[in-house]
Amino acid sequence: MSLRATFERLRRTHRKALIPFIMGGDPRPTVTASLLLALAEAGADVLEVGIPFSDPLADGPTIQRASQRALHAGTTPAAVLDIVGAVARRTAVPIVVLSYWNPILRYGAGRFVRAACQSGAGGIIVPDLPPEEAGPFRHAAGLAGIATIFLAAPTSPPPRLRSIARAAEGFIYYVSVTGTTGARDRLPGEWLQGVRQLKRLTTKPVCVGFGISTPSQAASVARVADGVIVGSALIRELEGAAPRAAVKRASAFVRRLRKAV
């Protein structure tokens, strides 16, 4: 199912999207497919999987550690896309790939888009690629039927929010905090005003990530946003666990989030 069809279905049924994030290849590439399928079964509406990178500027310590573990395990962009392909053949839940621009550039942007399309990915997030510089990449992704998802932040002024809203496809990723990813005890109040402001500018789905770590936080965000993205808190559930236990922990955590959202 495409991202557009997924959000249209959720809107018709008055439900909000739950989007868990894991790092491809963490703790090992052989575990990632099982993790993603378990998250889909646990109630995820969209799956987000990261391509590990040695310099993830937008990520906090938890996702940085996950990226390093994946790299040490030999995970490459091609390996992550192969995993996405294996999972996409077994679930209708759309899969979004997150990658920084440098791995895509080294892979070859056109080649990367073609490989992502062949894998069945429905969307691509590139945190360090602003809309103003994304024209050729957006065009190539659009021809392949892949949504290019952009980030908005509390520091984004209205003109920039409008630009992001025009360029984004699939959904808009609203960053709830100023800073890097990472679970937080509480979310700052700015996200609420920012999401409301953005939703006045667009009818596209707005999903909130960065810092959401508990079911109660997810429930609060879901009252306003169209979707909730949870990464660091989920990855913390996996750290130090054996593969089978990691899958069980991740599934249980997402089920709690699904109930709350």
C-alpha positions as CSV (number, residue, x, y, z in Angstrom):
1,M,0.0,0.0,0.0
2,S,1.3,3.5,-0.9
3,L,1.9,6.2,1.7
4,R,-0.9,8.2,0.2
5,A,-3.4,5.3,0.4
6,T,-2.3,4.6,3.9
7,F,-2.9,8.1,5.2
8,E,-6.2,8.3,3.3
9,R,-7.3,5.1,5.0
10,L,-6.3,6.4,8.4
11,R,-8.1,9.7,7.8
12,R,-11.3,7.9,6.8
13,T,-11.2,5.8,9.9
14,H,-10.1,8.7,12.2
15,R,-6.9,7.0,13.2
16,K,-3.4,8.3,13.5
17,A,-0.3,6.8,12.0
18,L,2.3,5.0,14.1
19,I,5.7,5.1,12.5
20,P,8.5,3.2,14.3
21,F,12.1,3.7,13.2
22,I,14.9,1.2,13.4
23,M,18.4,1.3,12.0
24,G,19.0,-1.2,9.2
25,G,21.6,-3.7,10.3
26,D,21.2,-3.1,14.0
27,P,22.1,-5.3,15.9
28,R,22.8,-7.4,12.8
29,P,21.6,-7.3,9.2
30,T,20.1,-10.8,9.6
31,V,17.7,-9.5,12.3
32,T,16.4,-6.4,10.6
33,A,13.8,-8.1,8.4
34,S,12.4,-10.0,11.4
35,L,12.2,-6.8,13.4
36,L,10.4,-4.9,10.6
37,L,7.9,-7.7,10.1
38,A,7.2,-7.9,13.8
39,L,6.7,-4.1,14.0
40,A,4.2,-4.3,11.2
41,E,2.3,-7.1,12.9
42,A,2.3,-5.1,16.2
43,G,0.4,-2.3,14.6
44,A,2.8,0.0,12.7
45,D,1.2,1.9,9.9
46,V,4.4,2.9,8.2
47,L,7.9,1.4,8.8
48,E,11.0,3.6,8.8
49,V,14.4,2.1,8.4
50,G,17.7,3.9,8.5
51,I,20.8,3.5,6.4
52,P,23.8,3.6,8.8
53,F,26.2,6.5,8.4
54,S,29.4,7.4,10.3
55,D,28.4,11.1,10.8
56,P,24.7,11.3,11.5
57,L,24.5,15.0,12.4
58,A,20.8,15.0,13.3
59,D,20.9,12.0,15.6
60,G,21.6,11.7,19.3
61,P,23.7,9.1,21.1
62,T,21.2,6.2,20.9
63,I,20.8,6.3,17.1
64,Q,24.5,7.0,16.7
65,R,25.3,3.8,18.6
66,A,22.8,1.9,16.5
67,S,24.5,3.3,13.3
68,Q,27.9,2.3,14.6
69,R,26.8,-1.3,15.4
70,A,25.3,-1.6,12.0
71,L,28.4,-0.4,10.3
72,H,30.6,-2.7,12.3
73,A,28.3,-5.5,11.2
74,G,29.1,-4.7,7.6
75,T,25.8,-3.1,6.7
76,T,25.8,-1.1,3.5
77,P,23.1,0.9,1.7
78,A,22.6,-2.0,-0.8
79,A,22.2,-4.4,2.1
80,V,19.5,-2.2,3.7
81,L,17.6,-1.9,0.4
82,D,17.8,-5.7,0.0
83,I,16.2,-6.1,3.4
84,V,13.5,-3.6,2.5
85,G,12.8,-5.6,-0.6
86,A,12.5,-8.8,1.4
87,V,10.1,-7.2,3.8
88,A,8.0,-5.4,1.2
89,R,7.2,-8.7,-0.4
90,R,5.7,-9.9,2.9
91,T,3.7,-7.0,4.2
92,A,1.4,-4.3,2.8
93,V,2.7,-1.7,5.3
94,P,4.7,1.0,3.4
95,I,8.4,1.3,4.1
96,V,10.3,4.6,4.2
97,V,14.1,4.7,4.0
98,L,16.1,7.3,5.8
99,S,19.6,8.2,4.6
100,Y,21.9,11.1,4.9
101,W,23.0,12.6,1.6
102,N,26.6,11.4,1.6
103,P,25.8,7.7,1.3
104,I,23.3,8.4,-1.5
105,L,25.9,10.6,-3.3
106,R,28.5,7.8,-3.0
107,Y,26.0,5.2,-4.2
108,G,24.9,7.5,-7.1
109,A,21.6,9.4,-6.6
110,G,20.0,8.0,-9.7
111,R,21.1,4.5,-9.0
112,F,20.0,4.8,-5.4
113,V,16.5,5.9,-6.5
114,R,16.2,3.0,-8.9
115,A,17.4,0.5,-6.3
116,A,14.9,1.9,-3.7
117,C,12.1,1.6,-6.3
118,Q,13.0,-2.0,-7.1
119,S,13.1,-2.8,-3.3
120,G,9.5,-1.5,-2.9
121,A,10.3,1.5,-0.7
122,G,7.5,4.0,-0.7
123,G,9.4,7.1,0.5
124,I,12.8,8.5,1.2
125,I,13.9,10.9,4.0
126,V,17.2,12.7,3.6
127,P,17.6,14.9,6.7
128,D,20.4,17.0,5.3
129,L,18.9,17.7,1.9
130,P,16.9,20.9,2.0
131,P,14.0,21.3,-0.5
132,E,15.9,24.2,-2.3
133,E,18.6,21.8,-3.3
134,A,16.5,18.7,-3.8
135,G,15.0,19.4,-7.3
136,P,16.8,16.7,-9.4
137,F,16.5,14.1,-6.6
138,R,12.8,14.8,-6.1
139,H,12.2,14.6,-9.8
140,A,14.0,11.2,-10.1
141,A,12.2,9.9,-7.0
142,G,8.8,11.1,-8.4
143,L,9.4,9.3,-11.7
144,A,10.0,6.2,-9.7
145,G,6.9,6.6,-7.7
146,I,8.7,7.3,-4.4
147,A,7.7,10.1,-2.1
148,T,10.4,12.6,-1.0
149,I,9.7,13.5,2.7
150,F,11.1,16.7,4.1
151,L,11.7,17.9,7.7
152,A,10.2,21.0,9.3
153,A,11.2,22.3,12.7
154,P,10.1,24.7,15.4
155,T,12.7,27.2,14.1
156,S,11.2,27.1,10.6
157,P,9.6,30.5,9.8
158,P,6.2,30.5,7.9
159,P,7.8,31.1,4.4
160,R,10.0,28.1,4.9
161,L,7.1,26.0,6.2
162,R,5.2,26.9,3.0
163,S,8.2,25.8,0.9
164,I,8.5,22.5,2.8
165,A,4.8,21.9,2.5
166,R,4.9,22.4,-1.3
167,A,7.8,20.1,-1.8
168,A,7.0,17.3,0.6
169,E,5.3,14.1,-0.5
170,G,3.8,11.3,1.5
171,F,3.9,13.2,4.7
172,I,5.8,16.1,6.4
173,Y,8.2,15.1,9.2
174,Y,7.9,17.7,11.9
175,V,10.8,17.8,14.3
176,S,9.4,18.3,17.8
177,V,12.6,19.7,19.4
178,T,15.5,21.9,18.5
179,G,18.5,19.6,18.5
180,T,19.2,15.9,17.8
181,T,17.1,12.8,18.1
182,G,16.8,11.1,21.4
183,A,14.2,10.0,24.0
184,R,13.2,12.8,26.4
185,D,11.3,12.9,29.7
186,R,9.1,15.7,28.3
187,L,8.6,17.5,25.1
188,P,8.9,21.3,24.8
189,G,5.7,23.2,24.2
190,E,6.8,24.7,20.9
191,W,5.9,21.6,18.9
192,L,2.2,22.1,19.4
193,Q,2.1,25.6,18.0
194,G,4.4,24.6,15.2
195,V,2.3,21.6,14.1
196,R,-0.9,23.7,14.2
197,Q,0.7,26.4,12.2
198,L,2.0,23.9,9.6
199,K,-1.4,22.2,9.3
200,R,-3.0,25.6,8.5
201,L,-0.7,25.8,5.5
202,T,-1.2,22.3,4.0
203,T,-3.6,19.4,3.8
204,K,-0.7,16.9,3.6
205,P,-0.2,14.7,6.7
206,V,2.1,16.0,9.4
207,C,3.9,13.4,11.5
208,V,5.9,14.3,14.6
209,G,9.2,12.8,15.6
210,F,12.3,13.4,17.8
211,G,12.0,12.9,21.5
212,I,8.8,10.9,21.8
213,S,9.6,8.1,24.2
214,T,6.5,6.9,26.1
215,P,3.0,5.9,25.2
216,S,1.5,8.9,27.0
217,Q,3.7,11.3,25.0
218,A,2.7,9.5,21.8
219,A,-1.0,9.8,22.7
220,S,-0.5,13.6,23.4
221,V,1.1,14.1,20.0
222,A,-1.5,12.0,18.2
223,R,-4.3,14.4,19.4
224,V,-2.9,17.1,17.1
225,A,-0.6,15.5,14.5
226,D,-1.5,12.9,11.8
227,G,1.2,10.5,12.9
228,V,3.8,9.8,15.6
229,I,7.4,8.7,14.8
230,V,9.3,6.9,17.5
231,G,13.0,5.9,17.0
232,S,15.4,6.3,19.9
233,A,13.1,4.9,22.6
234,L,12.4,1.8,20.4
235,I,16.2,1.3,19.7
236,R,16.9,1.5,23.5
237,E,14.5,-1.5,23.9
238,L,16.8,-3.5,21.6
239,E,20.2,-2.6,23.0
240,G,22.0,-5.5,24.6
241,A,19.3,-8.0,23.8
242,A,19.8,-11.3,21.9
243,P,18.1,-11.3,18.5
244,R,15.0,-13.2,19.5
245,A,14.6,-11.1,22.7
246,A,15.1,-7.9,20.7
247,V,12.3,-8.8,18.3
248,K,10.0,-9.6,21.2
249,R,10.9,-6.4,23.1
250,A,10.4,-4.2,20.0
251,S,7.0,-5.8,19.3
252,A,5.8,-5.4,22.8
253,F,6.9,-1.7,22.9
254,V,5.1,-0.9,19.6
255,R,2.0,-2.7,20.8
256,R,1.9,-0.3,23.8
257,L,2.4,2.7,21.5
258,R,-0.3,1.4,19.2
259,K,-2.8,1.2,22.0
260,A,-1.9,4.7,23.2
261,V,-2.1,6.3,19.7
